[in-house]
Amino acid sequence: MNILIIEDERLAADKLEKMLLKIDPEINILARLESVIDSINWLNSHEKPELIFLDIQLDDGISFEIFDSVKIETPIIFTTAFDSYAIKAFQVNSIDYLLKPIEDQALRKALEKFHSIYNANLHQVEKLDLLYKQIVQSYKTRFFVKIGNHFHSVSVDEIQCFLIQERGTFLRTNNGKKFDLDYSLDQVQKMIDPSKFFRINRNYLIHIDSIQDIYSYSSNRLGVKLKMLDHLDMIVSREKVSDFKQWLDR
């Protein structure tokens, strides 16, 4: 069986390849690709594989961008580090998904599922279209908030940050208004698009477009100032600095 691996973490790709060959030594790994653009170029210039293992987040973007440039009819098994609501869509509409770190038993079951579905000749393109739509829609786009005796729906594009204050969770809009929420900050973090929002510390979850300035706070710490909140210094947690830099440098 000819398999294509699209995975931007080399160690993860190494592990997946070794596990696949252990399960079936006759598997042929056609290529290992790390980015959206490399995947598009490869798929446009090679015979299609029988199965693709596809990571969700790649070096240069979300892997679903590949579908905008290439018509993919090959069955796909997704690999993901997400523990979000998007997983529900994977369970229903994809061949399967594997949550990282990938376990041997889960990989075996995914391959068994692939063989059964592939042999049943299901329409994979239609399944991928449905999956793409559900993934895009899986993150909240609005928050319903109360203002006195009135209510308002706030678009996530209007939100500068989410924050914890006096044991409550709030959202702050780009025009400086603050509304309380019925969710914890941990819950909010799972509801919103991680490409747009980042949890810089225990108390703040910020929108990428709300950042006004980033500066060196100490030798291994960063400070952040937000628009409309330039008087307030927000310090990126030491353990999050590396991930924060990568998030900004996608």
Phi and psi restraints in degrees (value plus and minus 20) as a CYANA .aco file:
   2 ASN   PHI    -111.4   -71.4
   2 ASN   PSI     102.4   142.4
   3 ILE   PHI    -144.4  -104.4
   3 ILE   PSI     119.7   159.7
   4 LEU   PHI    -130.3   -90.3
   4 LEU   PSI     111.6   151.6
   5 ILE   PHI    -129.7   -89.7
   5 ILE   PSI     103.3   143.3
   6 ILE   PHI    -136.4   -96.4
   6 ILE   PSI      84.8   124.8
   7 GLU   PHI    -176.5  -136.5
   7 GLU   PSI     105.4   145.4
   8 ASP   PHI    -109.0   -69.0
   8 ASP   PSI     -27.0    13.0
   9 GLU   PHI    -119.0   -79.0
   9 GLU   PSI      93.0   133.0
  10 ARG   PHI     -80.4   -40.4
  10 ARG   PSI     -61.4   -21.4
  11 LEU   PHI     -84.8   -44.8
  11 LEU   PSI     -58.7   -18.7
  12 ALA   PHI     -86.1   -46.1
  12 ALA   PSI     -59.7   -19.7
  13 ALA   PHI     -86.4   -46.4
  13 ALA   PSI     -61.1   -21.1
  14 ASP   PHI     -78.7   -38.7
  14 ASP   PSI     -67.2   -27.2
  15 LYS   PHI     -83.9   -43.9
  15 LYS   PSI     -63.6   -23.6
  16 LEU   PHI     -83.2   -43.2
  16 LEU   PSI     -63.7   -23.7
  17 GLU   PHI     -81.7   -41.7
  17 GLU   PSI     -64.5   -24.5
  18 LYS   PHI     -83.2   -43.2
  18 LYS   PSI     -60.5   -20.5
  19 MET   PHI     -85.9   -45.9
  19 MET   PSI     -60.8   -20.8
  20 LEU   PHI     -83.6   -43.6
  20 LEU   PSI     -65.1   -25.1
  21 LEU   PHI     -89.3   -49.3
  21 LEU   PSI     -48.1    -8.1
  22 LYS   PHI     -89.7   -49.7
  22 LYS   PSI     -59.9   -19.9
  23 ILE   PHI     -90.0   -50.0
  23 ILE   PSI     -62.3   -22.3
  24 ASP   PHI    -164.8  -124.8
  24 ASP   PSI      79.4   119.4
  25 PRO   PHI     -82.1   -42.1
  25 PRO   PSI     -36.0     4.0
  26 GLU   PHI    -106.0   -66.0
  26 GLU   PSI     -22.9    17.1
  27 ILE   PHI     -85.0   -45.0
  27 ILE   PSI     118.2   158.2
  28 ASN   PHI    -134.8   -94.8
  28 ASN   PSI      96.1   136.1
  29 ILE   PHI    -104.2   -64.2
  29 ILE   PSI      88.5   128.5
  30 LEU   PHI     -88.9   -48.9
  30 LEU   PSI     -61.7   -21.7
  31 ALA   PHI    -186.9  -146.9
  31 ALA   PSI     140.5   180.5
  32 ARG   PHI    -145.4  -105.4
  32 ARG   PSI      97.5   137.5
  33 LEU   PHI    -135.3   -95.3
  33 LEU   PSI     132.4   172.4
  34 GLU   PHI    -138.4   -98.4
  34 GLU   PSI     -28.5    11.5
  35 SER   PHI    -160.5  -120.5
  35 SER   PSI     145.9   185.9
  36 VAL   PHI     -83.0   -43.0
  36 VAL   PSI     -68.6   -28.6
  37 ILE   PHI     -85.8   -45.8
  37 ILE   PSI     -60.8   -20.8
  38 ASP   PHI     -84.0   -44.0
  38 ASP   PSI     -57.3   -17.3
  39 SER   PHI     -86.8   -46.8
  39 SER   PSI     -63.0   -23.0
  40 ILE   PHI     -80.6   -40.6
  40 ILE   PSI     -67.4   -27.4
  41 ASN   PHI     -82.8   -42.8
  41 ASN   PSI     -63.1   -23.1
  42 TRP   PHI     -86.0   -46.0
  42 TRP   PSI     -66.9   -26.9
  43 LEU   PHI     -85.6   -45.6
  43 LEU   PSI     -47.6    -7.6
  44 ASN   PHI    -101.5   -61.5
  44 ASN   PSI     -30.2     9.8
  45 SER   PHI    -145.3  -105.3
  45 SER   PSI     -14.7    25.3
  46 HIS   PHI    -151.7  -111.7
  46 HIS   PSI     140.4   180.4
  47 GLU   PHI     -84.5   -44.5
  47 GLU   PSI     124.2   164.2
  48 LYS   PHI     -87.9   -47.9
  48 LYS   PSI     121.6   161.6
  49 PRO   PHI     -94.5   -54.5
  49 PRO   PSI     151.1   191.1
  50 GLU   PHI    -104.6   -64.6
  50 GLU   PSI     -44.5    -4.5
  51 LEU   PHI    -173.9  -133.9
  51 LEU   PSI     121.7   161.7
  52 ILE   PHI    -139.6   -99.6
  52 ILE   PSI     111.4   151.4
  53 PHE   PHI    -117.7   -77.7
  53 PHE   PSI      99.8   139.8
  54 LEU   PHI    -146.6  -106.6
  54 LEU   PSI      97.9   137.9
  55 ASP   PHI     -95.7   -55.7
  55 ASP   PSI     128.0   168.0
  56 ILE   PHI     -95.3   -55.3
  56 ILE   PSI     -69.3   -29.3
  57 GLN   PHI    -123.3   -83.3
  57 GLN   PSI      99.1   139.1
  58 LEU   PHI    -130.9   -90.9
  58 LEU   PSI     156.6   196.6
  59 ASP   PHI     -74.7   -34.7
  59 ASP   PSI     -59.2   -19.2
  60 ASP   PHI    -135.0   -95.0
  60 ASP   PSI      -1.7    38.3
  61 GLY   PHI     129.8   169.8
  61 GLY   PSI    -189.3  -149.3
  62 ILE   PHI    -105.2   -65.2
  62 ILE   PSI     116.2   156.2
  63 SER   PHI     -83.7   -43.7
  63 SER   PSI     -39.9     0.1
  64 PHE   PHI     -84.7   -44.7
  64 PHE   PSI     -36.5     3.5
  65 GLU   PHI     -84.5   -44.5
  65 GLU   PSI     -42.7    -2.7
  66 ILE   PHI     -80.5   -40.5
  66 ILE   PSI     -57.5   -17.5
  67 PHE   PHI     -87.4   -47.4
  67 PHE   PSI     -39.4     0.6
  68 ASP   PHI     -92.3   -52.3
  68 ASP   PSI     -41.6    -1.6
  69 SER   PHI    -134.3   -94.3
  69 SER   PSI     -37.8     2.2
  70 VAL   PHI    -151.9  -111.9
  70 VAL   PSI     114.1   154.1
  71 LYS   PHI    -103.1   -63.1
  71 LYS   PSI      90.2   130.2
  72 ILE   PHI    -123.9   -83.9
  72 ILE   PSI      98.4   138.4
  73 GLU   PHI    -128.1   -88.1
  73 GLU   PSI     -23.0    17.0
  74 THR   PHI     -97.5   -57.5
  74 THR   PSI     117.1   157.1
  75 PRO   PHI     -79.2   -39.2
  75 PRO   PSI     127.3   167.3
  76 ILE   PHI    -149.4  -109.4
  76 ILE   PSI     117.2   157.2
  77 ILE   PHI    -132.1   -92.1
  77 ILE   PSI     100.2   140.2
  78 PHE   PHI    -104.3   -64.3
  78 PHE   PSI     124.6   164.6
  79 THR   PHI    -139.2   -99.2
  79 THR   PSI     117.1   157.1
  80 THR   PHI    -174.3  -134.3
  80 THR   PSI     129.5   169.5
  81 ALA   PHI    -118.5   -78.5
  81 ALA   PSI     -18.9    21.1
  82 PHE   PHI     -86.1   -46.1
  82 PHE   PSI     120.6   160.6
  83 ASP   PHI    -142.0  -102.0
  83 ASP   PSI      22.8    62.8
  84 SER   PHI    -128.2   -88.2
  84 SER   PSI    -195.4  -155.4
  85 TYR   PHI     -88.0   -48.0
  85 TYR   PSI     -35.4     4.6
  86 ALA   PHI     -81.3   -41.3
  86 ALA   PSI     -46.4    -6.4
  87 ILE   PHI     -77.2   -37.2
  87 ILE   PSI     -55.1   -15.1
  88 LYS   PHI     -79.6   -39.6
  88 LYS   PSI     -58.1   -18.1
  89 ALA   PHI     -87.9   -47.9
  89 ALA   PSI     -59.3   -19.3
  90 PHE   PHI     -80.2   -40.2
  90 PHE   PSI     -62.3   -22.3
  91 GLN   PHI     -83.9   -43.9
  91 GLN   PSI     -51.1   -11.1
  92 VAL   PHI    -111.3   -71.3
  92 VAL   PSI     -60.8   -20.8
  93 ASN   PHI    -132.9   -92.9
  93 ASN   PSI     -32.0     8.0
  94 SER   PHI    -121.0   -81.0
  94 SER   PSI     151.4   191.4
  95 ILE   PHI     -77.8   -37.8
  95 ILE   PSI     -67.6   -27.6
  96 ASP   PHI    -196.9  -156.9
  96 ASP   PSI     153.6   193.6
  97 TYR   PHI    -155.1  -115.1
  97 TYR   PSI     133.1   173.1
  98 LEU   PHI    -144.2  -104.2
  98 LEU   PSI     105.1   145.1
  99 LEU   PHI    -107.5   -67.5
  99 LEU   PSI     107.3   147.3
 100 LYS   PHI     -92.9   -52.9
 100 LYS   PSI     126.9   166.9
 101 PRO   PHI     -90.9   -50.9
 101 PRO   PSI     117.5   157.5
 102 ILE   PHI     -90.3   -50.3
 102 ILE   PSI     113.0   153.0
 103 GLU   PHI    -123.1   -83.1
 103 GLU   PSI     130.3   170.3
 104 ASP   PHI     -78.4   -38.4
 104 ASP   PSI     -66.7   -26.7
 105 GLN   PHI     -83.4   -43.4
 105 GLN   PSI     -60.9   -20.9
 106 ALA   PHI     -84.7   -44.7
 106 ALA   PSI     -59.2   -19.2
 107 LEU   PHI     -85.3   -45.3
 107 LEU   PSI     -62.6   -22.6
 108 ARG   PHI     -81.3   -41.3
 108 ARG   PSI     -63.4   -23.4
 109 LYS   PHI     -85.7   -45.7
 109 LYS   PSI     -57.7   -17.7
 110 ALA   PHI     -83.7   -43.7
 110 ALA   PSI     -61.7   -21.7
 111 LEU   PHI     -86.9   -46.9
 111 LEU   PSI     -58.5   -18.5
 112 GLU   PHI     -83.1   -43.1
 112 GLU   PSI     -60.7   -20.7
 113 LYS   PHI     -85.4   -45.4
 113 LYS   PSI     -59.9   -19.9
 114 PHE   PHI     -79.3   -39.3
 114 PHE   PSI     -68.2   -28.2
 115 HIS   PHI     -81.5   -41.5
 115 HIS   PSI     -60.7   -20.7
 116 SER   PHI     -89.0   -49.0
 116 SER   PSI     -60.7   -20.7
 117 ILE   PHI     -92.8   -52.8
 117 ILE   PSI     -61.0   -21.0
 118 TYR   PHI     -81.7   -41.7
 118 TYR   PSI     -61.4   -21.4
 119 ASN   PHI     -89.3   -49.3
 119 ASN   PSI     -45.3    -5.3
 120 ALA   PHI    -102.2   -62.2
 120 ALA   PSI     -24.4    15.6
 121 ASN   PHI      38.7    78.7
 121 ASN   PSI      28.4    68.4
 122 LEU   PHI     -95.7   -55.7
 122 LEU   PSI     140.0   180.0
 123 HIS   PHI    -107.4   -67.4
 123 HIS   PSI      75.5   115.5
 124 GLN   PHI     -87.5   -47.5
 124 GLN   PSI     -55.2   -15.2
 125 VAL   PHI     -81.7   -41.7
 125 VAL   PSI     -63.0   -23.0
 126 GLU   PHI     -84.3   -44.3
 126 GLU   PSI     -58.0   -18.0
 127 LYS   PHI     -84.6   -44.6
 127 LYS   PSI     -60.9   -20.9
 128 LEU   PHI     -87.0   -47.0
 128 LEU   PSI     -57.6   -17.6
 129 ASP   PHI     -81.3   -41.3
 129 ASP   PSI     -64.3   -24.3
 130 LEU   PHI     -84.5   -44.5
 130 LEU   PSI     -62.6   -22.6
 131 LEU   PHI     -82.1   -42.1
 131 LEU   PSI     -64.7   -24.7
 132 TYR   PHI     -79.0   -39.0
 132 TYR   PSI     -65.5   -25.5
 133 LYS   PHI     -83.2   -43.2
 133 LYS   PSI     -60.2   -20.2
 134 GLN   PHI     -91.8   -51.8
 134 GLN   PSI     -56.1   -16.1
 135 ILE   PHI     -85.1   -45.1
 135 ILE   PSI     -65.5   -25.5
 136 VAL   PHI     -80.6   -40.6
 136 VAL   PSI     -55.6   -15.6
 137 GLN   PHI    -112.8   -72.8
 137 GLN   PSI     -18.7    21.3
 138 SER   PHI     -95.5   -55.5
 138 SER   PSI     -43.2    -3.2
 139 TYR   PHI    -108.7   -68.7
 139 TYR   PSI     125.7   165.7
 140 LYS   PHI     -82.3   -42.3
 140 LYS   PSI     119.3   159.3
 141 THR   PHI    -127.7   -87.7
 141 THR   PSI     -35.1     4.9
 142 ARG   PHI    -167.6  -127.6
 142 ARG   PSI     135.7   175.7
 143 PHE   PHI    -143.8  -103.8
 143 PHE   PSI     112.2   152.2
 144 PHE   PHI    -111.0   -71.0
 144 PHE   PSI      97.8   137.8
 145 VAL   PHI    -145.0  -105.0
 145 VAL   PSI     138.6   178.6
 146 LYS   PHI    -126.4   -86.4
 146 LYS   PSI     117.5   157.5
 147 ILE   PHI    -146.7  -106.7
 147 ILE   PSI      75.3   115.3
 148 GLY   PHI      43.8    83.8
 148 GLY   PSI    -140.1  -100.1
 149 ASN   PHI    -116.4   -76.4
 149 ASN   PSI      -9.7    30.3
 150 HIS   PHI    -138.3   -98.3
 150 HIS   PSI     147.4   187.4
 151 PHE   PHI    -150.7  -110.7
 151 PHE   PSI     135.8   175.8
 152 HIS   PHI    -168.6  -128.6
 152 HIS   PSI     125.0   165.0
 153 SER   PHI    -125.3   -85.3
 153 SER   PSI      99.2   139.2
 154 VAL   PHI    -124.6   -84.6
 154 VAL   PSI     103.6   143.6
 155 SER   PHI     -90.8   -50.8
 155 SER   PSI     124.1   164.1
 156 VAL   PHI     -82.9   -42.9
 156 VAL   PSI     -44.1    -4.1
 157 ASP   PHI     -91.1   -51.1
 157 ASP   PSI     -35.2     4.8
 158 GLU   PHI    -112.6   -72.6
 158 GLU   PSI     -25.0    15.0
 159 ILE   PHI    -114.0   -74.0
 159 ILE   PSI     105.0   145.0
 160 GLN   PHI    -101.5   -61.5
 160 GLN   PSI     -63.3   -23.3
 161 CYS   PHI    -184.0  -144.0
 161 CYS   PSI     142.5   182.5
 162 PHE   PHI    -131.0   -91.0
 162 PHE   PSI     126.2   166.2
 163 LEU   PHI    -170.4  -130.4
 163 LEU   PSI     137.7   177.7
 164 ILE   PHI    -122.8   -82.8
 164 ILE   PSI     110.4   150.4
 165 GLN   PHI    -168.9  -128.9
 165 GLN   PSI     106.7   146.7
 166 GLU   PHI      31.1    71.1
 166 GLU   PSI      24.9    64.9
 167 ARG   PHI      47.7    87.7
 167 ARG   PSI     -11.6    28.4
 168 GLY   PHI    -132.1   -92.1
 168 GLY   PSI     140.4   180.4
 169 THR   PHI    -127.8   -87.8
 169 THR   PSI     113.9   153.9
 170 PHE   PHI    -153.6  -113.6
 170 PHE   PSI     139.0   179.0
 171 LEU   PHI    -136.1   -96.1
 171 LEU   PSI     125.1   165.1
 172 ARG   PHI    -139.7   -99.7
 172 ARG   PSI     108.7   148.7
 173 THR   PHI    -105.5   -65.5
 173 THR   PSI     150.3   190.3
 174 ASN   PHI     -84.9   -44.9
 174 ASN   PSI     -42.4    -2.4
 175 ASN   PHI    -115.5   -75.5
 175 ASN   PSI      -7.2    32.8
 176 GLY   PHI      70.9   110.9
 176 GLY   PSI     -19.0    21.0
 177 LYS   PHI     -99.2   -59.2
 177 LYS   PSI     127.4   167.4
 178 LYS   PHI    -144.9  -104.9
 178 LYS   PSI     113.4   153.4
 179 PHE   PHI    -150.6  -110.6
 179 PHE   PSI     120.5   160.5
 180 ASP   PHI    -103.7   -63.7
 180 ASP   PSI     134.3   174.3
 181 LEU   PHI    -143.3  -103.3
 181 LEU   PSI     138.6   178.6
 182 ASP   PHI    -114.5   -74.5
 182 ASP   PSI      -6.7    33.3
 183 TYR   PHI    -133.7   -93.7
 183 TYR   PSI     136.4   176.4
 184 SER   PHI    -100.7   -60.7
 184 SER   PSI     144.0   184.0
 185 LEU   PHI     -86.3   -46.3
 185 LEU   PSI     -52.4   -12.4
 186 ASP   PHI     -82.3   -42.3
 186 ASP   PSI     -61.8   -21.8
 187 GLN   PHI     -86.3   -46.3
 187 GLN   PSI     -63.1   -23.1
 188 VAL   PHI     -79.8   -39.8
 188 VAL   PSI     -61.8   -21.8
 189 GLN   PHI     -78.4   -38.4
 189 GLN   PSI     -54.4   -14.4
 190 LYS   PHI     -99.1   -59.1
 190 LYS   PSI     -36.4     3.6
 191 MET   PHI    -109.4   -69.4
 191 MET   PSI     -40.4    -0.4
 192 ILE   PHI    -132.1   -92.1
 192 ILE   PSI     140.6   180.6
 193 ASP   PHI     -87.9   -47.9
 193 ASP   PSI      96.8   136.8
 194 PRO   PHI     -88.8   -48.8
 194 PRO   PSI     -32.1     7.9
 195 SER   PHI     -98.1   -58.1
 195 SER   PSI     -37.1     2.9
 196 LYS   PHI    -125.8   -85.8
 196 LYS   PSI     -49.6    -9.6
 197 PHE   PHI    -141.8  -101.8
 197 PHE   PSI     123.6   163.6
 198 PHE   PHI    -154.7  -114.7
 198 PHE   PSI     116.4   156.4
 199 ARG   PHI    -106.2   -66.2
 199 ARG   PSI      78.3   118.3
 200 ILE   PHI     -98.9   -58.9
 200 ILE   PSI     -44.6    -4.6
 201 ASN   PHI    -181.0  -141.0
 201 ASN   PSI    -191.6  -151.6
 202 ARG   PHI     -81.7   -41.7
 202 ARG   PSI     -49.2    -9.2
 203 ASN   PHI    -126.2   -86.2
 203 ASN   PSI     -33.4     6.6
 204 TYR   PHI    -151.3  -111.3
 204 TYR   PSI     115.5   155.5
 205 LEU   PHI    -145.4  -105.4
 205 LEU   PSI      90.2   130.2
 206 ILE   PHI    -131.5   -91.5
 206 ILE   PSI     130.6   170.6
 207 HIS   PHI    -105.6   -65.6
 207 HIS   PSI     118.0   158.0
 208 ILE   PHI     -80.7   -40.7
 208 ILE   PSI     -53.9   -13.9
 209 ASP   PHI     -99.7   -59.7
 209 ASP   PSI     -27.0    13.0
 210 SER   PHI    -109.9   -69.9
 210 SER   PSI     -26.8    13.2
 211 ILE   PHI     -94.1   -54.1
 211 ILE   PSI     106.0   146.0
 212 GLN   PHI    -118.7   -78.7
 212 GLN   PSI     -56.7   -16.7
 213 ASP   PHI    -176.0  -136.0
 213 ASP   PSI     125.1   165.1
 214 ILE   PHI    -147.8  -107.8
 214 ILE   PSI     111.4   151.4
 215 TYR   PHI    -161.0  -121.0
 215 TYR   PSI     142.7   182.7
 216 SER   PHI     -97.1   -57.1
 216 SER   PSI      99.4   139.4
 217 TYR   PHI    -111.7   -71.7
 217 TYR   PSI     -55.8   -15.8
 218 SER   PHI    -175.9  -135.9
 218 SER   PSI    -191.0  -151.0
 219 SER   PHI     -81.7   -41.7
 219 SER   PSI     -49.7    -9.7
 220 ASN   PHI    -154.1  -114.1
 220 ASN   PSI       5.6    45.6
 221 ARG   PHI    -150.8  -110.8
 221 ARG   PSI     134.4   174.4
 222 LEU   PHI    -142.2  -102.2
 222 LEU   PSI     125.6   165.6
 223 GLY   PHI    -129.7   -89.7
 223 GLY   PSI     130.1   170.1
 224 VAL   PHI    -151.1  -111.1
 224 VAL   PSI     117.5   157.5
 225 LYS   PHI    -137.4   -97.4
 225 LYS   PSI     115.8   155.8
 226 LEU   PHI    -123.3   -83.3
 226 LEU   PSI     133.1   173.1
 227 LYS   PHI     -80.7   -40.7
 227 LYS   PSI     121.6   161.6
 228 MET   PHI      52.8    92.8
 228 MET   PSI     -31.9     8.1
 229 LEU   PHI    -148.6  -108.6
 229 LEU   PSI      13.9    53.9
 230 ASP   PHI     -88.8   -48.8
 230 ASP   PSI     -30.7     9.3
 231 HIS   PHI    -102.6   -62.6
 231 HIS   PSI     -30.5     9.5
 232 LEU   PHI    -129.6   -89.6
 232 LEU   PSI     101.9   141.9
 233 ASP   PHI    -106.8   -66.8
 233 ASP   PSI     105.7   145.7
 234 MET   PHI    -131.5   -91.5
 234 MET   PSI     106.8   146.8
 235 ILE   PHI    -123.4   -83.4
 235 ILE   PSI     107.1   147.1
 236 VAL   PHI     -93.2   -53.2
 236 VAL   PSI     108.7   148.7
 237 SER   PHI     -76.1   -36.1
 237 SER   PSI     123.1   163.1
 238 ARG   PHI     -75.0   -35.0
 238 ARG   PSI     -62.1   -22.1
 239 GLU   PHI     -93.9   -53.9
 239 GLU   PSI     -30.5     9.5
 240 LYS   PHI    -124.6   -84.6
 240 LYS   PSI     -24.9    15.1
 241 VAL   PHI     -79.6   -39.6
 241 VAL   PSI     -66.9   -26.9
 242 SER   PHI     -82.1   -42.1
 242 SER   PSI     -67.3   -27.3
 243 ASP   PHI     -84.1   -44.1
 243 ASP   PSI     -55.7   -15.7
 244 PHE   PHI     -84.2   -44.2
 244 PHE   PSI     -63.2   -23.2
 245 LYS   PHI     -82.4   -42.4
 245 LYS   PSI     -62.5   -22.5
 246 GLN   PHI     -85.4   -45.4
 246 GLN   PSI     -58.4   -18.4
 247 TRP   PHI     -81.4   -41.4
 247 TRP   PSI     -58.7   -18.7
 248 LEU   PHI     -97.5   -57.5
 248 LEU   PSI     -38.3     1.7
 249 ASP   PHI    -131.9   -91.9
 249 ASP   PSI       8.9    48.9
